[in-house]
């Protein structure tokens, strides 16, 4: 019965999201609904809110999202991203690399609608190489999203870190093969077959390379401080933002005309913060109902594979909503309840990321996909034809990757 109640709360959440109710409202409402139907009284609610609002990870997560939005806003509004792409075009001699790097670099900012921002850059190179629109759409989507499996500034990555309490490095070590495979396999399926003549290197190639490294340094510095040094994510990203501001104000010709406050907070979206905080609240609710953990443990003891639960939950949440964050937020607390060791916690969390990504990436209502298809004037059926090798190949690799984790790494 307790699992039926859990399913009912997830159904309520999905129904509200499909009805265009904000996911943060839907997730909070489903959490409260779950507490009520599980018979939790006023004292349980008081305990829940006390634990939630005294949880350091909640505040760390909120500050992380604010810091990332500040970095994205500064790099966009000061023209650093555009200048970075110009420097890249002058540096590489093979236009196919520009075709990949354009959405890849835009994807580093993790801004909403980022795939649409890279469409004109991909299109400009694609026109010269006479590439059909559906192929350009596939390239734009693969290289916009591929790195997010193991990118600490991606929403599902830092959400997962907050949900399970691991370090960035620990999660990255497990998920990096997925990102690497997607990028390399994307090259083999979509980019390598393109016939392109290499350009002669420009006379200022070395200078352009140095300028590119300088312009990408705010993101690199943030990643080094967060992953390599272990600095708290908000502080690491804030350091990258300060570097971006220093670059923008160092040259009179590129000095921004907007006020500093507009530069920093012009891209801030409170809904993004609320979605992640609501996900952490949902996790707290499941932790405050001991019967749920006991029931999930019973499922594991009865022989039902935890992997089946993860796949079903992720597919049922990500496919109809086109939201990876929603899938991870719902599936993660359920999946890690099956874990017996700290290693298995990371393993199941990584599986949630992989399954949620697959449901979200190939969803017909995935917003980046809709915008990309609209820009290139093609449709979903043509895109699926491009994926005829890529999709089963990625699925097969995820299956092998997980088996290695379960049977070898975390056995």
SESELUM-634179 format. One record per residue (C-alpha): residue in one letter; y, x, z. Coordinates in steps of 0.001 Angstrom, whole numbers, plus 500000, padded with zeros to 6 digits. Example, Ala and Ser with C-alpha at 12.3 -4.5 7.8 and 13.67 -1.06 7.14 Angstrom:
<atoms>
A495500512300507800/S498940513670507140/
</atoms>
This chain:
<atoms>
X500000500000500000/X502419502816500811/X501967504276497320/X502539500856495764/X505820500706497677/X506721504157496379/X505998503003492819/X508140499894493362/X511082502054494416/X510686504216491302/X510497501085489120/X513712499818490721/X515382503161490019/X514296503143486369/X515367499531485878/X518838500310487222/X519210503416485036/X518079501503481929/X520658498826482798/X523305501596482571/X523853501780486329/X524774505339487307/X521711507413488249/X523353508463491525/X523801504818492546/X520311503924491327/X518688506798493202/X520512506048496442/X519677502330496173/X516004503083495491/X515936505426498502/X517325502781500840/X515000500174499320/X512009502453499975/X513048502933503609/X513376499176504132/X510085498103502544/X508288500858504458/X509486499289507706/X511878502036508773/X514211500765511503/X517808501639512442/X516756504714514414/X514999506102511319/X518140505614509252/X520237507397511885/X517780510291511946/X517707510427508155/X521481510601507766/X521792513125510593/X519283515464508952/X520839514968505513/X524425515672506513/X523458518684508619/X521364520181505796/X523053523345504574/X521463523074501119/X523322519798500489/X526699521482500823/X525552524591498980/X524422522414496072/X527700520469495910/X529716523712495886/X527430525182493216/X528114522288490859/X531877522524491456/X531807526275490797/X529820525892487561/X532212523225486284/X535140525558487038/X533562528444485114/X532772526185482148/X536283524731482115/X537994528122482218/X535849529625479463/X536358526590477235/X540058525956477775/X541096529610477488/X539259530053474184/X536897532685475588/X533884530909474056/X535454530746470581/X536477534390470704/X532984535284471890/X531461533631468813/X533949535381466511/X532982538731468018/X529296537914467631/X529732537055463946/X531388540418463362/X528628542230465272/X525381540905463770/X524472541549460150/X521741538912459788/X523250535389459585/X520010533951460976/X520813535536464327/X524210533868464319/X522374530610463650/X520411531078466879/X523040532676469068/X525689529996468490/X523835527193470349/X522299529733472761/X525716530964473938/X527180527469474138/X524083526528476152/X524970529148478771/X527800526892479938/X525485523916480599/X528304521480479850/X527546517855479001/X527385517417475233/X527078521167474734/X524739520689471778/X527514518819469974/X529913521720470617/X527621524142468804/X526944521854465816/X529980523029463761/X529037526683464320/X525433526087463224/X526605523973460300/X528979526667459034/X526156529218458809/X523674526635457527/X525851525622454568/X525945529220453324/X522158529487453619/X521445526060452069/X519374524774455018/X518481521087455197/X520169519051457972/X516986518274459938/X516179521987460207/X519709522746461423/X519373519970464004/X516076521430465271/X517553524936465556/X520610523636467382/X518489521730469908/X515884524448470515/X518392527223471150/X520730524991473144/X517955524061475608/X515266526765475507/X516797529026478139/X517126526199480690/X513559526691481911/X514688529815483754/X518485529713483829/X519966529526487361/X523081527672486151/X521016524855484579/X521059521642486617/X517286521182486904/X516848524828487888/X519311524881490767/X518203521375491781/X514605522595492036/X515672525631494073/X517482523296496471/X514581520831496671/X511869523377497531/X513942526065499251/X512801529037497160/X515028531788495725/X516332531920492172/X514194534967491492/X510983533343492723/X511386530320490477/X512568532385487518/X509512534643487744/X507282531588487254/X509275529727484580/X510522532644482462/X507442532637480156/X508307529055479135/X511849529978478127/X510699533108476301/X507993531240474401/X510320528429473346/X512907530856471971/X510368533085470182/X508301530179468858/X511509528516467682/X512268531658465708/X508818531624464087/X508896527905463247/X512514527357462210/X514488530563461654/X512185533262460317/X511212531267457148/X514899531059456128/X515798533430453311/X519016535248454055/X520654538438452861/X521966540769455510/X525696541429455542/X527121544920455456/X528239545978458953/X531992545676459472/X534094548774460020/X535028547505463496/X531499546559464512/X531453548736467620/X534757547284468787/X533502543734468185/X530354544484470201/X532441545717473109/X534665542641472911/X531608540369472917/X530204542088476030/X533586541719477759/X533856538024476925/X530318537190478058/X530738539250481262/X531819536299483494/X528418534653482984/X526506537931483262/X528294538855486490/X527531535441488009/X523842535805487133/X523569539374488443/X525207538441491744/X523064535309492179/X519682536625491024/X519893540392491408/X522041540708494545/X521041537399496157/X524603536206496720/X524936532473497332/X525223530650494034/X528711529130494612/X530159532539495460/X528418534234492522/X529736531667490039/X533195531798491613/X533212535574491074/X532395534965487382/X535238532440487200/X537696534983488609/X536592537485485969/X537105534845483250/X540627534145484567/X541400537871484610/X540317538167480971/X542351535109479959/X545558536255481679/X545269539925480730/X546587539369477182/X549897537648476533/X548595536296473236/X545637534529474841/X547288533575478127/X546636529857478766/X549585527468478876/X547888524958481179/X548359525127484923/X545734526929486970/X544587523673488571/X543941522071485160/X542060525145484029/X539822525126487070/X539199521415487519/X539729520014484029/X535973519820483400/X534931518581486831/X532759515450486872/X532097513930490283/X529087512004488918/X527238515268488311/X527635516187491973/X526557512727493124/X523396512757490978/X522170515982492545/X523127514903496071/X521304511604495509/X518211513562494435/X518325515538497687/X518690512248499577/X515598510833497850/X513700513928498940/X514848513422502551/X513664509803502459/X510159510782501351/X510075513418504085/X511093510842506699/X508207508504505864/X505083510364507061/X502788507718505588/X503816508811502061/X502756512405502655/X499495511233504199/X498787508896501267/X499480511629498696/X497236514014500603/X494591511303500539/X494916511079496764/X494388514812496500/X491353514625498795/X489951511745496744/X489867513953493677/X492868512626491733/X494458515694490110/X498053516259491283/X498829517301487719/X498043513790486500/X500504512339489011/X503213514794487911/X502715514119484204/X502763510348484635/X505845510323486859/X507767512725484613/X506887510909481399/X507699507498482879/X511095508703484077/X512235511185481426/X511149509436478211/X512907506087478736/X516036507574480344/X516493510829478428/X517285512468481764/X515540515631482891/X517371515671486226/X516145512183487092/X512542513124486303/X512655516283488406/X514423514516491284/X511730511837491485/X508627513886490664/X509376517021492672/X509121515628496227/X505956513766495258/X504350516757493552/X505022519339496257/X503411517002498811/X500102518078497280/X500796521777497914/X498689523649500447/X500498527012500243/X504076528227499540/X502885529494496170/X501576526080495226/X504955524549496123/X506595526708493453/X503728526032491028/X504003522233491309/X507813522386491192/X507634524448487998/X505179521937486527/X507686519161487279/X510355521128485413/X508045521637482419/X506840518029482218/X510298516619482853/X511687518839480113/X509088517703477584/X509763514034478284/X513519514555478176/X513684516910475198/X511602514727472888/X513039511416474167/X514637509221471460/X517560508593473848/X518208512253474700/X522016512441474423/X522194515963472950/X519654514912470347/X521544511737469446/X524815513662469045/X523167516409466994/X521434513956464652/X524702512081464208/X526588515269463332/X524049516471460770/X523586512965459300/X519831512945459739/X517447510819461835/X514754511100464486/X511881510712462026/X513092513704459988/X513474515741463164/X509903514929464187/X508708516323460833/X510382519609461769/X508525519510465091/X505056519064463549/X504042522620464511/X506576523312467229/X505773520322469471/X501967520784469738/X502434524548470025/X504818524160472960/X502515521625474645/X499523523959474245/X501452526898475696/X502586524860478724/X498948523896479359/X497782527537479162/X500745528726481260/X499928526246484016/X496210527077484013/X497053530762484465/X499326529877487388/X496706527689489043/X493569529739488395/X494985533264488572/X498467533618490070/X498282531029492871/X494490530681493164/
</atoms>
